[in-house]
Amino acid sequence: MIPKVLIQYKNDVKVIVVALVFYASAYLGYALTFDSSTAFSTWPPSGIAFALIILMGRSAWPGITIGSLLANIMGYWNDGGLGVQSLIMLSGMIAIANTAEALIGNFLMKRWIRADYPFTTTRNTFRFLFASIFIAVVGAVIASCSFLLNGVINNQQLMSSTLKWLVSDLTGILLFTPFILAINYFARIDNKRENLIQIGVLLAMAVALIFIVKIDYTNATLARAVPFLLIPVLLWLAFRFELAIAMAFVLLIALSSIYISIEGFGPFMLEDPGQSIILLQVFITVISVSTIVLSATVRERRLAEKKLLEFNETLEANVQERTKALQQEIRTRKEAEEKLQRTNHELSKRNTELDNFVYSVSHDLRAPIASVLGLINLAKKDANLTMKDVYLDMIHKSANQQDHFIREILDQSRNSRLDIKREEIFFEPMIEETFNQLKFATAAGQNVERIITVRQEKPFYSDRWRLKVILNNIISNAIRYRNGKDPVIKVNVAIDPQGALVEIEDNGKGIAKEHLNKVCNMFYRATDDGAGSGLGLYIVKETIDKLNGSLKIDSEIGRGTLVRMNIPEVLN
């Protein structure tokens, strides 16, 4: 129930809290007043009210008015020169002055400074100082006028009264408002051992200075030097710690200075109490403003360094990312260039092949046809039946030659166009099938001695059609270019994890060494013997390349040829 009630009446609770805090701070202000003077050394309620209305919002202003009204009635109740009406009017006008200070200050914070915590930049800090002076002037003018209207002061005292009120209000604002705001926005105290030791040394120094002043107050030189000794400490605080800790020390020094001055000793005591108060207020103002500005400057510099560091890290990350992108782009371009070069090389090769193909087709296709046409004319003119059979055999040979050439062209076209097909291969039956097909294509194939050795324990996966094209072309060349009446063809196949090693050796005519580097070129003939088109070994080489294999040919004239092929297995 209690939390619900607090939520329901939170604005009322806020006003009550602000009124109580204002009243308590006013009691502190009265306690810090010199007995022989009516001027306040500092007026804490002005700074506390300013901070509270910033933190709690504009709706807290009735609490300031109520607290100020009660505090002023308490302060002037025993003044015999004031009647009840004057007391109420004076207290009300001073309450209006205190409320106006807080409301105007909050307005300037929202509209001019535009930050609830202005001590992050030097510009906003100076704007806060100017705003503090302005609201202190407004409050001092209203309060002094209320004194004048109620007969507390006369016209000659108006200026001095305004100045006293202005300075006491300003010191209260400079001491308490930054401290409260800094505490509210203070994240945490770094509990590193080094920082804790520094805070301990700081407190010890403050206590030591107080005791030095109190014990050796007869030593005027030492007493007067104390404020100067505090300057290095304040500088160190502003550089090493956040504003909350620095202002806590400033507040401790200020309250201690007021206390020892009220007790009648210390560096600020002069013959005239009024002059002592002014000197004390100047000291408090100077150390407060110096600490606030220096702390804001250091914080701004640290934020700038942090942003610069983040920017450098971001820049470095961007540079690394861009470098990787450039490297990837370079690799991509290099790959594209290499691909373009390969494509250009392939196009150049294809153009050359196309030129050779056009020439060869115009020759090798027309030659058998021309031969057939000529033989037909001869057969028509020759009445001898025996010669007609000869002519028919020659026509049959030319037709077979043209058919073989056309099949080679088709094989080359299929090899370049079709994708590789993965099939289960057993070499021994495939080799037997190749020999059986060639037996009927070449009469001499009937007398070929074949020695086949296959070491294969498991299936080999490759493209069946391409392997048959390879075997058919090499074995047919071994049969066609035989040497003598007893050709021998040895076929050795060994399967291992790297692929298949296929060796085909014959005892045929052989190939001269000067032709070995060229026999795999399109339409290249190493000899004019036979009816070869010059496409067989070219098709073999292109087909093996398609299977990512390798080809090596060793040959010697009159002793035969060895063709060695390494064919990798086609993976899934």
NUBAGU-841495 format. One record per residue (C-alpha): x, y, z; residue number from 1; residue in one letter. Coordinates in nm, 3 decimals. Layout:
<rs>
R     east    north       up  seq  type
R        X        Y        Z  NUM     a
...
</rs>
This chain:
<rs>
R     east    north       up  seq  type
R    0.000    0.000    0.000    1     m
R    0.278    0.243    0.084    2     i
R    0.443    0.234   -0.259    3     p
R    0.103    0.288   -0.427    4     k
R    0.035    0.585   -0.204    5     v
R    0.376    0.729   -0.279    6     l
R    0.315    0.688   -0.651    7     i
R   -0.029    0.845   -0.626    8     q
R    0.096    1.143   -0.430    9     y
R    0.449    1.161   -0.567   10     k
R    0.422    1.532   -0.655   11     n
R    0.307    1.611   -0.301   12     d
R    0.589    1.403   -0.157   13     v
R    0.833    1.580   -0.387   14     k
R    0.717    1.923   -0.266   15     v
R    0.744    1.818    0.098   16     i
R    1.093    1.676    0.051   17     v
R    1.214    1.990   -0.127   18     v
R    1.064    2.211    0.147   19     a
R    1.234    2.012    0.422   20     l
R    1.570    2.009    0.243   21     v
R    1.548    2.382    0.177   22     f
R    1.461    2.451    0.542   23     y
R    1.753    2.233    0.664   24     a
R    1.998    2.403    0.427   25     s
R    1.873    2.744    0.546   26     a
R    1.944    2.637    0.902   27     y
R    2.300    2.554    0.788   28     l
R    2.326    2.899    0.628   29     g
R    2.224    3.068    0.953   30     y
R    2.475    2.854    1.141   31     a
R    2.756    2.977    0.912   32     l
R    2.682    3.345    0.983   33     t
R    2.923    3.570    1.171   34     f
R    2.781    3.689    1.503   35     d
R    2.897    4.046    1.441   36     s
R    2.748    4.069    1.089   37     s
R    2.408    4.033    0.929   38     t
R    2.560    3.914    0.598   39     a
R    2.569    3.544    0.515   40     f
R    2.913    3.404    0.430   41     s
R    2.728    3.168    0.195   42     t
R    2.363    3.085    0.140   43     w
R    2.338    2.706    0.073   44     p
R    1.961    2.704   -0.005   45     p
R    2.017    2.895   -0.330   46     s
R    2.249    2.625   -0.468   47     g
R    2.050    2.334   -0.328   48     i
R    1.719    2.471   -0.463   49     a
R    1.875    2.525   -0.806   50     f
R    2.006    2.166   -0.814   51     a
R    1.680    2.012   -0.689   52     l
R    1.461    2.186   -0.945   53     i
R    1.699    2.069   -1.222   54     i
R    1.686    1.709   -1.099   55     l
R    1.318    1.692   -0.992   56     m
R    1.166    1.919   -1.251   57     g
R    0.976    2.246   -1.248   58     r
R    0.689    2.095   -1.049   59     s
R    0.910    2.105   -0.735   60     a
R    0.899    2.486   -0.710   61     w
R    0.621    2.499   -0.441   62     p
R    0.858    2.316   -0.207   63     g
R    1.117    2.591   -0.256   64     i
R    0.859    2.857   -0.180   65     t
R    0.731    2.680    0.131   66     i
R    1.078    2.602    0.262   67     g
R    1.198    2.957    0.200   68     s
R    0.891    3.108    0.365   69     l
R    0.940    2.896    0.679   70     l
R    1.314    2.962    0.687   71     a
R    1.275    3.339    0.660   72     n
R    1.000    3.351    0.922   73     i
R    1.237    3.158    1.150   74     m
R    1.524    3.392    1.070   75     g
R    1.341    3.719    1.126   76     y
R    1.098    3.610    1.399   77     w
R    1.309    3.756    1.678   78     n
R    1.366    4.084    1.496   79     d
R    1.185    4.332    1.720   80     g
R    1.180    4.600    1.453   81     g
R    0.941    4.403    1.229   82     l
R    0.571    4.368    1.279   83     g
R    0.379    4.056    1.192   84     v
R    0.259    4.201    0.864   85     q
R    0.608    4.317    0.768   86     s
R    0.751    3.982    0.872   87     l
R    0.508    3.792    0.652   88     i
R    0.552    4.033    0.360   89     m
R    0.933    4.023    0.390   90     l
R    0.941    3.643    0.418   91     s
R    0.701    3.609    0.123   92     g
R    0.906    3.837   -0.103   93     m
R    1.229    3.657   -0.014   94     i
R    1.052    3.326   -0.085   95     a
R    0.953    3.469   -0.423   96     i
R    1.317    3.568   -0.480   97     a
R    1.444    3.218   -0.398   98     n
R    1.175    3.055   -0.613   99     t
R    1.246    3.293   -0.903  100     a
R    1.616    3.211   -0.884  101     e
R    1.549    2.837   -0.917  102     a
R    1.285    2.872   -1.191  103     l
R    1.490    3.112   -1.402  104     i
R    1.798    2.894   -1.356  105     g
R    1.605    2.586   -1.466  106     n
R    1.472    2.776   -1.768  107     f
R    1.825    2.879   -1.869  108     l
R    1.950    2.523   -1.824  109     m
R    1.677    2.385   -2.052  110     k
R    1.671    2.655   -2.319  111     r
R    2.021    2.806   -2.324  112     w
R    2.259    2.545   -2.191  113     i
R    2.032    2.255   -2.301  114     r
R    2.185    2.009   -2.058  115     a
R    2.096    1.900   -1.706  116     d
R    2.465    1.840   -1.642  117     y
R    2.660    2.127   -1.799  118     p
R    3.008    2.032   -1.674  119     f
R    3.104    1.809   -1.965  120     t
R    3.219    2.094   -2.189  121     t
R    3.395    2.422   -2.118  122     t
R    3.136    2.621   -2.312  123     r
R    2.844    2.488   -2.109  124     n
R    3.041    2.538   -1.788  125     t
R    3.090    2.907   -1.861  126     f
R    2.725    2.937   -1.955  127     r
R    2.637    2.783   -1.618  128     f
R    2.857    3.042   -1.445  129     l
R    2.689    3.328   -1.631  130     f
R    2.345    3.180   -1.553  131     a
R    2.444    3.154   -1.184  132     s
R    2.546    3.521   -1.177  133     i
R    2.223    3.623   -1.352  134     f
R    1.987    3.437   -1.117  135     i
R    2.187    3.556   -0.816  136     a
R    2.140    3.915   -0.937  137     v
R    1.764    3.857   -0.981  138     v
R    1.732    3.711   -0.632  139     g
R    1.948    3.982   -0.473  140     a
R    1.747    4.263   -0.636  141     v
R    1.412    4.117   -0.525  142     i
R    1.535    4.046   -0.172  143     a
R    1.696    4.392   -0.130  144     s
R    1.382    4.560   -0.256  145     c
R    1.181    4.362   -0.003  146     s
R    1.417    4.485    0.272  147     f
R    1.373    4.843    0.149  148     l
R    0.995    4.819    0.127  149     l
R    0.967    4.675    0.475  150     n
R    1.202    4.930    0.631  151     g
R    1.482    4.688    0.713  152     v
R    1.729    4.903    0.514  153     i
R    1.727    5.255    0.375  154     n
R    1.808    5.386    0.030  155     n
R    2.178    5.430    0.109  156     q
R    2.207    5.065    0.216  157     q
R    2.027    4.926   -0.089  158     l
R    2.338    4.883   -0.304  159     m
R    2.550    4.723   -0.030  160     s
R    2.261    4.496    0.070  161     s
R    2.211    4.387   -0.291  162     t
R    2.582    4.314   -0.326  163     l
R    2.595    4.112   -0.002  164     k
R    2.291    3.907   -0.102  165     w
R    2.434    3.856   -0.452  166     l
R    2.769    3.725   -0.326  167     v
R    2.619    3.496   -0.060  168     s
R    2.371    3.353   -0.313  169     d
R    2.644    3.310   -0.576  170     l
R    2.878    3.127   -0.337  171     t
R    2.591    2.900   -0.237  172     g
R    2.519    2.819   -0.601  173     i
R    2.884    2.764   -0.692  174     l
R    2.942    2.538   -0.392  175     l
R    2.631    2.321   -0.377  176     f
R    2.477    2.306   -0.727  177     t
R    2.784    2.155   -0.905  178     p
R    2.841    1.919   -0.611  179     f
R    2.483    1.785   -0.610  180     i
R    2.466    1.753   -0.990  181     l
R    2.808    1.585   -1.000  182     a
R    2.702    1.338   -0.729  183     i
R    2.384    1.258   -0.924  184     n
R    2.575    1.195   -1.247  185     y
R    2.872    1.030   -1.080  186     f
R    2.882    0.668   -1.198  187     a
R    3.114    0.505   -0.947  188     r
R    3.438    0.550   -0.760  189     i
R    3.725    0.360   -0.910  190     d
R    3.836    0.133   -0.630  191     n
R    4.189    0.086   -0.752  192     k
R    4.434    0.084   -0.468  193     r
R    4.621    0.380   -0.611  194     e
R    4.307    0.599   -0.622  195     n
R    4.198    0.497   -0.273  196     l
R    4.541    0.589   -0.140  197     i
R    4.520    0.925   -0.315  198     q
R    4.180    0.997   -0.161  199     i
R    4.317    0.905    0.181  200     g
R    4.616    1.135    0.135  201     v
R    4.379    1.411    0.025  202     l
R    4.167    1.385    0.340  203     l
R    4.478    1.373    0.557  204     a
R    4.610    1.689    0.393  205     m
R    4.281    1.869    0.448  206     a
R    4.272    1.776    0.816  207     v
R    4.639    1.870    0.856  208     a
R    4.581    2.215    0.706  209     l
R    4.289    2.277    0.940  210     i
R    4.494    2.183    1.245  211     f
R    4.795    2.382    1.127  212     i
R    4.580    2.691    1.095  213     v
R    4.406    2.630    1.427  214     k
R    4.718    2.551    1.630  215     i
R    4.957    2.804    1.477  216     d
R    4.708    3.084    1.427  217     y
R    4.956    3.325    1.590  218     t
R    5.188    3.269    1.294  219     n
R    5.033    3.515    1.051  220     a
R    5.263    3.422    0.760  221     t
R    5.175    3.054    0.774  222     l
R    4.806    3.131    0.816  223     a
R    4.801    3.362    0.514  224     r
R    4.986    3.102    0.301  225     a
R    4.727    2.826    0.350  226     v
R    4.497    2.934    0.060  227     p
R    4.796    2.931   -0.176  228     f
R    4.891    2.581   -0.058  229     l
R    4.548    2.461   -0.160  230     l
R    4.587    2.561   -0.525  231     i
R    4.819    2.269   -0.626  232     p
R    4.587    2.031   -0.445  233     v
R    4.287    2.162   -0.638  234     l
R    4.476    2.130   -0.965  235     l
R    4.569    1.773   -0.879  236     w
R    4.205    1.697   -0.791  237     l
R    4.071    1.839   -1.114  238     a
R    4.317    1.636   -1.321  239     f
R    4.301    1.308   -1.131  240     r
R    3.937    1.276   -1.020  241     f
R    3.587    1.353   -1.140  242     e
R    3.404    1.670   -1.046  243     l
R    3.210    1.504   -0.761  244     a
R    3.528    1.428   -0.564  245     i
R    3.690    1.761   -0.649  246     a
R    3.380    1.957   -0.543  247     m
R    3.352    1.751   -0.224  248     a
R    3.701    1.870   -0.132  249     f
R    3.616    2.229   -0.231  250     v
R    3.302    2.211   -0.017  251     l
R    3.503    2.073    0.275  252     l
R    3.762    2.348    0.244  253     i
R    3.493    2.619    0.211  254     a
R    3.292    2.504    0.513  255     l
R    3.611    2.458    0.713  256     s
R    3.729    2.807    0.618  257     s
R    3.395    2.956    0.723  258     i
R    3.402    2.761    1.049  259     y
R    3.754    2.866    1.153  260     i
R    3.677    3.223    1.050  261     s
R    3.363    3.224    1.266  262     i
R    3.580    3.092    1.550  263     e
R    3.797    3.401    1.507  264     g
R    4.120    3.271    1.353  265     f
R    4.256    3.164    1.016  266     g
R    4.392    3.333    0.702  267     p
R    4.071    3.525    0.629  268     f
R    4.037    3.710    0.958  269     m
R    4.069    4.088    0.927  270     l
R    3.995    4.367    1.171  271     e
R    3.661    4.438    1.004  272     d
R    3.429    4.129    1.006  273     p
R    3.259    4.255    0.691  274     g
R    3.591    4.261    0.508  275     q
R    3.668    3.911    0.641  276     s
R    3.342    3.784    0.493  277     i
R    3.421    3.942    0.155  278     i
R    3.772    3.791    0.152  279     l
R    3.627    3.453    0.247  280     l
R    3.361    3.476   -0.023  281     q
R    3.616    3.574   -0.286  282     v
R    3.830    3.275   -0.185  283     f
R    3.532    3.038   -0.203  284     i
R    3.424    3.177   -0.540  285     t
R    3.773    3.154   -0.688  286     v
R    3.838    2.793   -0.581  287     i
R    3.488    2.685   -0.688  288     s
R    3.507    2.848   -1.031  289     v
R    3.866    2.729   -1.087  290     s
R    3.782    2.372   -0.992  291     t
R    3.464    2.363   -1.200  292     i
R    3.625    2.512   -1.512  293     v
R    3.944    2.308   -1.485  294     l
R    3.753    1.985   -1.423  295     s
R    3.525    2.055   -1.721  296     a
R    3.827    2.129   -1.940  297     t
R    3.999    1.807   -1.836  298     v
R    3.678    1.608   -1.889  299     r
R    3.627    1.764   -2.231  300     e
R    3.984    1.682   -2.324  301     r
R    3.943    1.323   -2.205  302     r
R    3.620    1.287   -2.400  303     l
R    3.796    1.428   -2.706  304     a
R    4.084    1.184   -2.655  305     e
R    3.838    0.899   -2.613  306     k
R    3.652    0.997   -2.929  307     k
R    3.983    1.035   -3.110  308     l
R    4.089    0.691   -2.988  309     l
R    3.755    0.543   -3.094  310     e
R    3.787    0.722   -3.426  311     f
R    4.140    0.585   -3.472  312     n
R    4.021    0.236   -3.382  313     e
R    3.728    0.271   -3.618  314     t
R    3.956    0.414   -3.884  315     l
R    4.203    0.132   -3.834  316     e
R    3.923   -0.122   -3.853  317     a
R    3.790    0.048   -4.166  318     n
R    4.139    0.052   -4.317  319     v
R    4.184   -0.317   -4.239  320     q
R    3.840   -0.395   -4.375  321     e
R    3.905   -0.187   -4.684  322     r
R    4.247   -0.348   -4.723  323     t
R    4.087   -0.692   -4.709  324     k
R    3.825   -0.577   -4.958  325     a
R    4.097   -0.440   -5.186  326     l
R    4.298   -0.760   -5.152  327     q
R    3.988   -0.959   -5.232  328     q
R    3.917   -0.728   -5.524  329     e
R    4.276   -0.767   -5.642  330     i
R    4.247   -1.145   -5.614  331     r
R    3.915   -1.134   -5.795  332     t
R    4.059   -0.917   -6.069  333     r
R    4.367   -1.137   -6.091  334     k
R    4.148   -1.445   -6.117  335     e
R    3.936   -1.268   -6.377  336     a
R    4.250   -1.172   -6.570  337     e
R    4.381   -1.526   -6.550  338     e
R    4.043   -1.658   -6.658  339     k
R    4.038   -1.405   -6.940  340     l
R    4.388   -1.511   -7.044  341     q
R    4.284   -1.875   -7.037  342     r
R    3.972   -1.786   -7.231  343     t
R    4.176   -1.588   -7.485  344     n
R    4.423   -1.874   -7.510  345     h
R    4.137   -2.117   -7.554  346     e
R    3.975   -1.892   -7.815  347     l
R    4.305   -1.857   -7.996  348     s
R    4.348   -2.231   -7.984  349     k
R    3.994   -2.287   -8.105  350     r
R    4.042   -2.035   -8.386  351     n
R    4.356   -2.215   -8.495  352     t
R    4.178   -2.547   -8.471  353     e
R    3.885   -2.403   -8.664  354     l
R    4.118   -2.281   -8.940  355     d
R    4.285   -2.623   -8.953  356     n
R    3.949   -2.791   -8.936  357     f
R    3.811   -2.592   -9.228  358     v
R    4.121   -2.667   -9.432  359     y
R    4.123   -3.035   -9.340  360     s
R    3.751   -3.077   -9.396  361     v
R    3.780   -2.915   -9.736  362     s
R    4.060   -3.159   -9.818  363     h
R    3.990   -3.480   -9.624  364     d
R    3.617   -3.485   -9.687  365     l
R    3.639   -3.392  -10.052  366     r
R    3.933   -3.623  -10.128  367     a
R    3.740   -3.950  -10.069  368     p
R    3.439   -3.813  -10.255  369     i
R    3.656   -3.707  -10.547  370     a
R    3.819   -4.051  -10.545  371     s
R    3.480   -4.224  -10.542  372     v
R    3.354   -4.008  -10.828  373     l
R    3.666   -4.082  -11.032  374     g
R    3.645   -4.454  -10.971  375     l
R    3.277   -4.453  -11.070  376     i
R    3.364   -4.287  -11.402  377     n
R    3.639   -4.542  -11.463  378     l
R    3.402   -4.828  -11.383  379     a
R    3.148   -4.695  -11.632  380     k
R    3.404   -4.682  -11.908  381     k
R    3.576   -5.015  -11.834  382     d
R    3.380   -5.323  -11.943  383     a
R    3.614   -5.567  -11.766  384     n
R    3.423   -5.726  -11.474  385     l
R    3.743   -5.799  -11.284  386     t
R    3.838   -5.432  -11.288  387     m
R    3.490   -5.336  -11.171  388     k
R    3.550   -5.544  -10.852  389     d
R    3.877   -5.361  -10.803  390     v
R    3.702   -5.030  -10.846  391     y
R    3.436   -5.134  -10.592  392     l
R    3.703   -5.227  -10.336  393     d
R    3.870   -4.892  -10.384  394     m
R    3.534   -4.712  -10.350  395     i
R    3.466   -4.909  -10.031  396     h
R    3.804   -4.809   -9.890  397     k
R    3.742   -4.440   -9.964  398     s
R    3.396   -4.458   -9.805  399     a
R    3.542   -4.621   -9.493  400     n
R    3.808   -4.351   -9.477  401     q
R    3.545   -4.077   -9.494  402     q
R    3.326   -4.254   -9.237  403     d
R    3.622   -4.284   -8.998  404     h
R    3.702   -3.916   -9.041  405     f
R    3.343   -3.811   -8.974  406     i
R    3.332   -4.028   -8.657  407     r
R    3.651   -3.864   -8.531  408     e
R    3.501   -3.520   -8.583  409     i
R    3.189   -3.627   -8.393  410     l
R    3.402   -3.764   -8.109  411     d
R    3.588   -3.435   -8.078  412     q
R    3.264   -3.237   -8.081  413     s
R    3.106   -3.454   -7.811  414     r
R    3.417   -3.440   -7.593  415     n
R    3.419   -3.057   -7.592  416     s
R    3.045   -3.021   -7.535  417     r
R    2.935   -3.298   -7.299  418     l
R    2.988   -3.293   -6.922  419     d
R    3.179   -3.572   -6.755  420     i
R    2.959   -3.862   -6.652  421     k
R    3.058   -4.075   -6.350  422     r
R    3.014   -4.447   -6.421  423     e
R    3.145   -4.776   -6.287  424     e
R    3.436   -4.899   -6.498  425     i
R    3.599   -5.240   -6.525  426     f
R    3.892   -5.213   -6.767  427     f
R    3.938   -5.576   -6.877  428     e
R    3.600   -5.621   -7.051  429     p
R    3.624   -5.271   -7.195  430     m
R    3.964   -5.347   -7.351  431     i
R    3.838   -5.679   -7.489  432     e
R    3.536   -5.503   -7.637  433     e
R    3.765   -5.247   -7.807  434     t
R    3.983   -5.517   -7.966  435     f
R    3.673   -5.706   -8.085  436     n
R    3.531   -5.396   -8.254  437     q
R    3.859   -5.320   -8.427  438     l
R    3.897   -5.679   -8.546  439     k
R    3.618   -5.628   -8.797  440     f
R    3.726   -5.277   -8.893  441     a
R    4.079   -5.380   -8.995  442     t
R    4.159   -5.699   -9.169  443     a
R    4.505   -5.707   -9.018  444     a
R    4.351   -5.696   -8.677  445     g
R    4.276   -6.066   -8.703  446     q
R    4.645   -6.149   -8.658  447     n
R    4.714   -5.907   -8.370  448     v
R    4.864   -6.064   -8.058  449     e
R    4.728   -5.892   -7.755  450     r
R    4.867   -5.914   -7.403  451     i
R    4.630   -5.763   -7.148  452     i
R    4.723   -5.720   -6.781  453     t
R    4.473   -5.551   -6.549  454     v
R    4.528   -5.505   -6.173  455     r
R    4.186   -5.392   -6.052  456     q
R    4.031   -5.512   -5.725  457     e
R    3.739   -5.268   -5.711  458     k
R    3.537   -5.056   -5.954  459     p
R    3.698   -4.749   -6.102  460     f
R    3.469   -4.451   -6.158  461     y
R    3.510   -4.244   -6.470  462     s
R    3.342   -4.152   -6.801  463     d
R    3.286   -4.474   -6.995  464     r
R    3.242   -4.315   -7.337  465     w
R    3.561   -4.104   -7.308  466     r
R    3.767   -4.402   -7.193  467     l
R    3.642   -4.602   -7.492  468     k
R    3.734   -4.315   -7.727  469     v
R    4.087   -4.310   -7.580  470     i
R    4.136   -4.688   -7.602  471     l
R    3.985   -4.709   -7.949  472     n
R    4.211   -4.440   -8.098  473     n
R    4.538   -4.567   -7.946  474     i
R    4.475   -4.936   -8.015  475     i
R    4.356   -4.861   -8.370  476     s
R    4.676   -4.661   -8.432  477     n
R    4.884   -4.956   -8.302  478     a
R    4.704   -5.187   -8.545  479     i
R    4.713   -4.948   -8.841  480     r
R    5.084   -4.862   -8.814  481     y
R    5.204   -5.218   -8.751  482     r
R    5.553   -5.329   -8.853  483     n
R    5.553   -5.674   -9.012  484     g
R    5.303   -5.955   -9.009  485     k
R    5.298   -6.033   -8.635  486     d
R    5.191   -5.718   -8.448  487     p
R    5.195   -5.738   -8.069  488     v
R    4.997   -5.497   -7.850  489     i
R    5.046   -5.494   -7.472  490     k
R    4.790   -5.325   -7.249  491     v
R    4.875   -5.280   -6.879  492     n
R    4.629   -5.122   -6.632  493     v
R    4.700   -5.059   -6.263  494     a
R    4.443   -4.906   -6.028  495     i
R    4.563   -4.726   -5.715  496     d
R    4.412   -4.457   -5.483  497     p
R    4.549   -4.181   -5.708  498     q
R    4.372   -4.314   -6.019  499     g
R    4.441   -4.547   -6.312  500     a
R    4.775   -4.595   -6.487  501     l
R    4.713   -4.720   -6.843  502     v
R    5.005   -4.823   -7.066  503     e
R    4.958   -4.936   -7.429  504     i
R    5.273   -5.062   -7.605  505     e
R    5.311   -5.190   -7.960  506     d
R    5.595   -5.315   -8.182  507     n
R    5.490   -5.105   -8.480  508     g
R    5.668   -4.859   -8.706  509     k
R    5.724   -4.601   -8.429  510     g
R    5.736   -4.221   -8.445  511     i
R    6.044   -4.012   -8.516  512     a
R    6.165   -3.799   -8.226  513     k
R    6.114   -3.473   -8.415  514     e
R    5.741   -3.555   -8.438  515     h
R    5.676   -3.660   -8.078  516     l
R    5.598   -3.304   -7.954  517     n
R    5.356   -3.244   -8.240  518     k
R    5.167   -3.571   -8.290  519     v
R    4.890   -3.454   -8.053  520     c
R    4.823   -3.142   -8.260  521     n
R    4.509   -3.126   -8.467  522     m
R    4.546   -3.280   -8.816  523     f
R    4.916   -3.342   -8.765  524     y
R    5.048   -3.652   -8.946  525     r
R    5.386   -3.792   -8.848  526     a
R    5.394   -4.003   -9.168  527     t
R    5.227   -4.009   -9.504  528     d
R    5.174   -4.384   -9.479  529     d
R    4.825   -4.504   -9.406  530     g
R    4.498   -4.320   -9.425  531     a
R    4.506   -4.134   -9.094  532     g
R    4.331   -3.798   -9.057  533     s
R    4.564   -3.653   -8.795  534     g
R    4.280   -3.631   -8.542  535     l
R    4.326   -3.951   -8.344  536     g
R    4.598   -3.850   -8.094  537     l
R    4.458   -3.498   -8.078  538     y
R    4.124   -3.643   -7.963  539     i
R    4.307   -3.863   -7.712  540     v
R    4.496   -3.565   -7.569  541     k
R    4.181   -3.347   -7.547  542     e
R    3.980   -3.627   -7.385  543     t
R    4.249   -3.698   -7.123  544     i
R    4.270   -3.325   -7.047  545     d
R    3.893   -3.324   -6.998  546     k
R    3.938   -3.599   -6.738  547     l
R    4.222   -3.399   -6.571  548     n
R    4.470   -3.670   -6.663  549     g
R    4.812   -3.673   -6.826  550     s
R    4.957   -3.827   -7.143  551     l
R    5.313   -3.925   -7.232  552     k
R    5.431   -4.089   -7.557  553     i
R    5.767   -4.263   -7.600  554     d
R    5.854   -4.401   -7.941  555     s
R    6.145   -4.516   -8.154  556     e
R    6.148   -4.573   -8.531  557     i
R    6.127   -4.944   -8.617  558     g
R    6.080   -5.058   -8.254  559     r
R    5.733   -4.938   -8.158  560     g
R    5.549   -4.689   -7.936  561     t
R    5.460   -4.673   -7.564  562     l
R    5.164   -4.454   -7.463  563     v
R    5.144   -4.393   -7.087  564     r
R    4.828   -4.233   -6.938  565     m
R    4.744   -4.131   -6.579  566     n
R    4.370   -4.091   -6.538  567     i
R    4.231   -3.974   -6.200  568     p
R    3.906   -4.115   -6.068  569     e
R    3.597   -3.899   -6.117  570     v
R    3.460   -3.798   -5.778  571     l
R    3.100   -3.731   -5.684  572     n
</rs>
